[in-house]
Amino acid sequence: MSNINEIEVSAKDLPLHCPTAEVALWSSHPRVFLDVAKTGHVACPYCGTKYKLKAGEVVAHH
């Protein structure tokens, strides 16, 4: 798949899941929660979409 998206997210977008609300229903896959806080970036195991935490974002743990 050569057309992989990269989406920048902020702390207010957490907990992060893929697919996001912007994805069309016909092209979605089962929802999976992703831990972007650990390394600052993560890729969805289903569709390969890459997520990156915005620079300077602080993630508060509950």
C-alpha positions as CSV (number, residue, x, y, z in Angstrom):
1,M,0.0,0.0,0.0
2,S,1.8,3.1,-1.2
3,N,-0.8,5.7,-0.2
4,I,-0.4,5.6,3.6
5,N,-1.7,8.6,5.5
6,E,0.0,10.3,8.4
7,I,-2.3,12.1,10.9
8,E,-1.0,14.5,13.5
9,V,-3.0,14.2,16.8
10,S,-3.0,16.2,20.0
11,A,-3.5,15.2,23.6
12,K,-7.2,16.1,23.4
13,D,-7.6,13.4,20.7
14,L,-6.7,10.6,23.2
15,P,-7.5,7.9,23.7
16,L,-6.7,7.4,20.0
17,H,-8.5,4.9,17.9
18,C,-8.5,3.9,14.3
19,P,-10.5,4.3,12.2
20,T,-11.3,7.9,13.1
21,A,-14.8,9.5,12.7
22,E,-13.6,11.0,9.3
23,V,-13.3,7.6,7.7
24,A,-16.2,6.5,5.4
25,L,-18.2,3.6,6.9
26,W,-17.6,1.5,3.7
27,S,-13.9,1.7,4.1
28,S,-13.6,1.2,7.8
29,H,-12.2,-1.7,9.8
30,P,-12.8,-2.9,13.3
31,R,-11.9,-0.2,15.9
32,V,-8.5,-0.6,17.5
33,F,-7.1,1.7,20.2
34,L,-3.5,2.9,19.7
35,D,-0.9,4.0,22.2
36,V,0.7,7.1,20.7
37,A,1.7,8.5,24.0
38,K,4.4,5.8,24.6
39,T,6.7,6.8,21.7
40,G,5.0,9.7,20.0
41,H,4.1,7.8,16.9
42,V,2.1,4.6,16.0
43,A,0.7,2.9,13.0
44,C,-2.6,1.1,12.7
45,P,-2.1,-2.7,12.3
46,Y,-5.2,-2.9,10.0
47,C,-4.8,-0.1,7.5
48,G,-1.3,1.2,8.1
49,T,-2.4,4.8,8.8
50,K,0.4,6.5,10.8
51,Y,-0.4,8.7,13.7
52,K,2.0,11.3,15.2
53,L,1.7,13.2,18.4
54,K,2.0,17.0,17.9
55,A,5.3,18.5,19.1
56,G,5.1,19.9,22.6
57,E,1.9,17.9,23.6
58,V,1.8,16.7,27.2
59,V,-0.2,13.5,27.8
60,A,-1.6,13.3,31.3
61,H,-2.1,9.8,32.6
62,H,-5.3,9.0,34.5
